[in-house]
Amino acid sequence: MACRLWQTRRRDRKERREPGRIHDHRQRSPSRAPYIRAKGLLHTQLLVLYCRHRRGRPRRSRFPRQSDRSQHSHPTIYIPHHHTDQVGAVCIRSRTSTQVTLDRLCNLILSLSIDNGNPSSRPNTPMVTVRSITVSPPLINTACAWASDEPQLAALLDCPHTGAVTTRTVTLGGFTEDASHTVAFFKDSLSSINSYGYSPHPLFSYVGPGGWIRTLLNRTPNTSKPFILSITESHPTDLRLMLNAIQGLRATHHRGSQWASRIAIELNTSCPNIPARPPASYDPAGPALTALLDVLADAFWADPSLTIGMKLPPYVVSTQIDDVVRTLGAYSRVDPESGVSVNPIAFLTCTNTLGNSLVFADQVEGATGEFALSAGVGGLAGEAMHALALGNVYAFSKMLAESEDPALREIVIIGAGGVTSPEAVARMHRAGAKVVGSATLLGKLGVAGFELLGNAVDSAS
Ligand SMILES: Cc1cc2nc3c(=O)[nH]c(=O)nc-3n(C[C@H](O)[C@H](O)[C@H](O)COP(=O)(O)O)c2cc1C
């Protein structure tokens, strides 16, 4: 393995005007190996380097002369497309002699979008377009307690192994959380049971001035990685207020980045842990759900670029799945200009946790008392519900694919439930999921869990 300096001062001069962007030189350098060019990725003290996989042991690169350094206040790094998975322990040295391993460097590169926000140019990375958002790679965290606040959302945004960040479910005023709301992990499998409601932080903390999503979008203008804002309210008026606030954020343009394509919403009507409020999705044709769908549909027809999804519970009877599809189908409309049928719902996330589950304290880590949760019953997740989640993904995928309504055939399924291994990711794809999500694994391993799943996503493309 070796490193050497690539002399590109002429191009550097031209492109120094656009620091922080990544350029793909495949078109301009047809005679050479294709290179990803990354500018402004790291601390400005880093120098211009070219890294390439070769036989032999790693060598220190030749550094630019002192006089060149001032010209390269924004670092430029070249990595051959076909070697990004091979380059290894290359040393990047700054003026202060700090060394950064290429491992970290590659993570930084992958955490930014390539080719000015078009992730399709990221080598070998599959992508799925869901209306106006792009998910690349098609692996995400699903809404959960570990996606509640700014540091957690920042870690998920910076994770190079996921293609979108889903927030914990947010309400207009914030959910009142106490010690009875908690989670426990099983001893004998990667499963969990939880009694959480929704995020204790109000919508304002996420999308208001100085809100976390606003701050994080500001910080990453060159990536197209979207946020999926999980939201819920039981009153249509409150849901409408939430949508107005989110649409205000989506209308923002910042340094050439259009936030409309970086924010989607997911309506969660499937949380099993809210006392006296059964999940509205268990009664798909009922007034509680349709009143909320009416609000979503209004927002969509006012702005058809809005990517809307629904988080569904695990259904155990196939007629429930028929009912959901029939209810959604009633919202399709034929666009008078194009003659194409369009549905406000762009994706379905299957599934949420399995409510009313009981686990004893001796089955989980660190619990005292009789039950794993002081509340007794809670929502089951992880490997213990994988087969049920797969069954739901399969049934929805099949029913939507066979629908006579082309708008329903367009709906993307995000598969979640027991995704804790590359094999589980592959099973979700086989069942019909285009995007795969995970929550329990995130809670157990942190964002490193997604690296573990990553290989399966690449091979599924
Ligand atoms: C601790 C915890 C909190 C969760 N919170 C939410 C939530 O706020 N909103 C939501 O839609 N789903 C929530 N879920 C459900 C997950 O998004 C996911 O649908 C479910 O756990 C199945 O995926 P898994 O097996 O990977 O955990 C939560 C799950 C867990 C374990």
The ligand as an SDF file (V2000), in Angstrom:
LIG
                    3D

 31 33  0  0  0  0  0  0  0  0999 V2000
  -37.0460    1.6380   23.0330 C   0  0  0  0  0  0  0  0  0  0  0  0
  -37.8830    1.7650   21.7910 C   0  0  0  0  0  0  0  0  0  0  0  0
  -38.5440    2.9430   21.5320 C   0  0  0  0  0  0  0  0  0  0  0  0
  -39.3440    3.0540   20.3840 C   0  0  0  0  0  0  0  0  0  0  0  0
  -39.9580    4.2530   20.1180 N   0  0  0  0  0  0  0  0  0  0  0  0
  -40.6730    4.3760   18.9770 C   0  0  0  0  0  0  0  0  0  0  0  0
  -41.2350    5.6260   18.6230 C   0  0  0  0  0  0  0  0  0  0  0  0
  -41.0650    6.6470   19.2970 O   0  0  0  0  0  0  0  0  0  0  0  0
  -41.9710    5.6750   17.4810 N   0  0  0  0  0  0  0  0  0  0  0  0
  -42.1560    4.5950   16.6640 C   0  0  0  0  0  0  0  0  0  0  0  0
  -42.8100    4.7130   15.6390 O   0  0  0  0  0  0  0  0  0  0  0  0
  -41.5870    3.4100   16.9570 N   0  0  0  0  0  0  0  0  0  0  0  0
  -40.8620    3.2830   18.0830 C   0  0  0  0  0  0  0  0  0  0  0  0
  -40.2740    2.0900   18.3650 N   0  0  0  0  0  0  0  0  0  0  0  0
  -40.4580    0.9490   17.4510 C   0  0  0  0  0  0  0  0  0  0  0  0
  -39.2840    0.8010   16.4900 C   0  0  0  0  0  0  0  0  0  0  0  0
  -39.1950    1.8920   15.6170 O   0  0  0  0  0  0  0  0  0  0  0  0
  -39.4160   -0.4660   15.6230 C   0  0  0  0  0  0  0  0  0  0  0  0
  -40.5340   -0.3200   14.7990 O   0  0  0  0  0  0  0  0  0  0  0  0
  -39.5700   -1.7300   16.4400 C   0  0  0  0  0  0  0  0  0  0  0  0
  -38.8070   -1.6740   17.6270 O   0  0  0  0  0  0  0  0  0  0  0  0
  -39.1350   -2.9570   15.6410 C   0  0  0  0  0  0  0  0  0  0  0  0
  -37.8010   -2.8220   15.2460 O   0  0  0  0  0  0  0  0  0  0  0  0
  -36.5800   -3.5380   16.0330 P   0  0  0  0  0  0  0  0  0  0  0  0
  -36.9270   -4.9760   16.1210 O   0  0  0  0  0  0  0  0  0  0  0  0
  -35.3930   -3.2520   15.1980 O   0  0  0  0  0  0  0  0  0  0  0  0
  -36.4960   -2.8930   17.3870 O   0  0  0  0  0  0  0  0  0  0  0  0
  -39.4790    1.9560   19.5000 C   0  0  0  0  0  0  0  0  0  0  0  0
  -38.7890    0.7640   19.7690 C   0  0  0  0  0  0  0  0  0  0  0  0
  -37.9880    0.6520   20.9030 C   0  0  0  0  0  0  0  0  0  0  0  0
  -37.2480   -0.6230   21.1490 C   0  0  0  0  0  0  0  0  0  0  0  0
  1  2  1  0
  2  3  1  0
  2 30  2  0
  3  4  2  0
  4  5  1  0
  4 28  1  0
  5  6  2  0
  6  7  1  0
  6 13  1  0
  7  8  2  0
  7  9  1  0
  9 10  1  0
 10 11  2  0
 10 12  1  0
 12 13  2  0
 13 14  1  0
 14 15  1  0
 14 28  1  0
 15 16  1  0
 16 17  1  0
 16 18  1  0
 18 19  1  0
 18 20  1  0
 20 21  1  0
 20 22  1  0
 22 23  1  0
 23 24  1  0
 24 25  2  0
 24 26  1  0
 24 27  1  0
 28 29  2  0
 29 30  1  0
 30 31  1  0
M  END
$$$$
